[in-house]
């Protein structure tokens, strides 16, 4: 069993951890660490071309990744609007954002998340978290810490807090066109 502080230390040491999000547990790491992200991609057997979602409780965590020059006040308003369902926004990425985060795109997927575990983790480590569902290929996403341990082993670092209880994953939308890539 990992304490909150040990999960924070794992993140600071470029490790991958599991933590609760709105509907399921996510696998996350420091998006600024290529070593950590490569561990995550290998663990998930996820192709780099797909890109990753970043989550954090406040837009300031995302400023290193967003090409703000392409966003209007209305776009920012849309991004920061509180909604009943979780929405991951496809936003313009700075050209300096590594391809291991954006994949084959010139955009980046970002979600404001107020789940207590995410708020506390980001505030303690000082960065946004990568977020992909905690599950091995072909297995369903984990909804509890116990399910994470069953799929990844008892020694895998898991923050044993509750998800927000949503039944669906986040909706994925384009910030400009409102096109929905994944229903939420």
C-alpha positions as CSV (number, residue, x, y, z in Angstrom):
1,X,0.0,0.0,0.0
2,X,1.4,3.4,-1.0
3,X,0.8,6.5,1.0
4,X,-0.1,9.8,-0.7
5,X,3.5,11.1,-0.1
6,X,5.1,8.0,-1.6
7,X,2.9,8.4,-4.7
8,X,4.1,12.1,-4.9
9,X,7.7,10.8,-4.6
10,X,7.2,8.2,-7.3
11,X,5.9,10.9,-9.7
12,X,8.9,13.2,-8.9
13,X,11.2,10.2,-9.6
14,X,9.8,9.7,-13.2
15,X,7.7,6.7,-12.3
16,X,4.3,5.8,-13.5
17,X,1.5,5.7,-10.9
18,X,-2.3,4.9,-10.9
19,X,-4.7,7.4,-9.5
20,X,-8.5,7.9,-9.5
21,X,-10.1,10.2,-12.1
22,X,-13.7,11.1,-12.9
23,X,-14.8,7.5,-13.9
24,X,-11.8,5.2,-13.8
25,X,-8.3,5.0,-12.5
26,X,-5.7,6.6,-14.7
27,X,-2.1,5.9,-15.3
28,X,0.0,9.0,-15.0
29,X,3.5,10.4,-14.9
30,X,5.3,13.7,-15.3
31,X,4.6,14.8,-18.9
32,X,7.9,16.8,-18.9
33,X,9.9,13.6,-18.4
34,X,10.5,11.6,-21.6
35,X,11.8,8.7,-19.5
36,X,8.5,8.6,-17.5
37,X,6.3,8.9,-20.6
38,X,8.2,6.1,-22.4
39,X,7.6,3.9,-19.4
40,X,3.9,4.7,-19.5
41,X,3.7,4.0,-23.3
42,X,5.5,0.7,-22.8
43,X,3.4,-0.4,-19.9
44,X,0.2,0.4,-21.8
45,X,1.6,-0.9,-25.1
46,X,0.2,2.4,-26.5
47,X,1.6,3.7,-29.8
48,X,3.2,7.1,-29.5
49,X,1.2,8.3,-32.5
50,X,-2.0,8.4,-30.5
51,X,-0.8,11.1,-28.2
52,X,-1.7,11.5,-24.5
53,X,-4.2,13.4,-22.4
54,X,-2.9,15.7,-19.7
55,X,-5.1,16.6,-16.7
56,X,-4.7,19.2,-14.0
57,X,-7.0,21.3,-11.7
58,X,-6.1,24.7,-13.2
59,X,-5.2,26.0,-16.6
60,X,-1.8,27.3,-15.3
61,X,-0.5,23.8,-15.3
62,X,-1.2,23.6,-19.1
63,X,0.4,26.9,-20.2
64,X,3.7,25.2,-21.1
65,X,1.8,23.1,-23.7
66,X,-0.8,25.4,-25.2
67,X,-0.2,27.8,-28.1
68,X,-2.1,30.6,-26.5
69,X,-1.8,32.8,-29.5
70,X,-4.4,30.7,-31.3
71,X,-7.0,31.0,-28.5
72,X,-9.6,33.7,-28.1
73,X,-11.3,34.8,-24.9
74,X,-14.3,32.7,-25.9
75,X,-12.1,29.6,-26.3
76,X,-10.6,30.1,-22.8
77,X,-14.1,30.6,-21.4
78,X,-15.3,27.3,-23.1
79,X,-12.2,25.5,-21.7
80,X,-12.7,26.7,-18.2
81,X,-16.5,26.3,-18.0
82,X,-17.6,23.8,-15.4
83,X,-19.8,21.1,-16.8
84,X,-21.5,18.1,-15.4
85,X,-19.5,15.7,-17.6
86,X,-15.8,15.6,-17.9
87,X,-14.6,17.1,-21.2
88,X,-11.1,16.7,-22.6
89,X,-10.4,19.5,-25.0
90,X,-8.2,19.2,-28.1
91,X,-6.2,22.4,-28.0
92,X,-3.4,23.9,-30.2
93,X,0.0,22.8,-29.0
94,X,3.2,24.9,-28.8
95,X,5.7,23.7,-31.4
96,X,8.1,22.9,-28.6
97,X,5.7,20.2,-27.1
98,X,7.3,16.8,-27.7
99,X,5.8,14.3,-30.1
100,X,5.7,11.7,-27.3
101,X,2.8,13.8,-25.9
102,X,1.1,15.1,-29.0
103,X,1.6,12.0,-31.1
104,X,0.9,12.5,-34.8
105,X,-0.9,15.8,-34.1
106,X,-0.1,19.5,-33.7
107,X,-2.6,19.6,-30.9
108,X,-2.7,18.4,-27.3
109,X,-5.6,16.9,-25.3
110,X,-6.2,18.7,-22.0
111,X,-8.8,18.3,-19.2
112,X,-9.4,20.4,-16.2
113,X,-10.1,17.9,-13.4
114,X,-11.4,18.6,-9.9
115,X,-11.2,15.0,-8.5
116,X,-9.5,15.4,-5.1
117,X,-6.7,13.0,-5.9
118,X,-5.8,14.9,-9.1
119,X,-6.0,18.3,-7.4
120,X,-3.8,17.2,-4.5
121,X,-1.2,15.3,-6.7
122,X,-0.8,18.2,-9.2
123,X,-0.5,20.8,-6.4
124,X,2.1,18.7,-4.6
125,X,4.2,17.8,-7.6
126,X,3.8,21.1,-9.5
127,X,2.9,19.7,-12.9
128,X,0.0,18.3,-14.9
129,X,-0.3,14.5,-15.1
130,X,-0.6,12.3,-18.1
131,X,-3.8,10.4,-18.1
132,X,-4.6,7.2,-19.9
133,X,-6.9,4.5,-18.5
134,X,-5.3,2.1,-16.1
135,X,-5.7,-1.2,-17.8
136,X,-3.6,-3.6,-19.8
137,X,-4.4,-4.0,-23.5
138,X,-7.7,-5.9,-24.0
139,X,-8.7,-5.7,-20.4
140,X,-11.4,-3.2,-19.1
141,X,-10.3,0.0,-17.4
142,X,-9.9,-0.3,-13.6
143,X,-12.5,1.4,-11.5
144,X,-10.9,0.6,-8.1
145,X,-7.4,0.5,-6.6
146,X,-7.9,-3.3,-6.1
147,X,-8.6,-3.8,-9.9
148,X,-5.4,-1.9,-10.6
149,X,-3.4,-4.2,-8.3
150,X,-5.0,-7.2,-9.9
151,X,-3.9,-6.1,-13.4
152,X,-0.5,-4.5,-12.6
153,X,0.5,-6.4,-9.4
154,X,0.5,-5.6,-5.7
155,X,3.7,-3.6,-5.9
156,X,2.4,-1.1,-8.5
157,X,2.1,2.4,-7.0
158,X,-1.6,3.1,-6.7
159,X,-3.3,6.1,-4.9
160,X,-6.1,4.3,-3.1
161,X,-8.7,7.1,-3.2
162,X,-12.1,7.1,-4.8
163,X,-13.0,8.1,-8.4
164,X,-15.7,10.8,-8.8
165,X,-18.1,8.0,-9.7
166,X,-18.9,9.0,-13.2
167,X,-20.1,6.1,-15.4
168,X,-18.5,7.3,-18.7
169,X,-15.0,8.4,-19.6
170,X,-14.5,12.1,-20.5
171,X,-15.9,13.4,-23.8
172,X,-13.2,14.5,-26.2
173,X,-13.9,17.7,-28.2
174,X,-12.2,20.1,-30.4
175,X,-11.9,23.6,-28.7
176,X,-12.6,25.4,-32.0
177,X,-15.2,23.4,-33.8
178,X,-16.9,21.5,-30.9
179,X,-16.5,18.3,-32.9
180,X,-16.9,15.4,-30.6
181,X,-14.2,12.7,-31.1
182,X,-15.4,10.5,-28.2
183,X,-18.8,10.6,-26.6
184,X,-18.7,11.1,-22.8
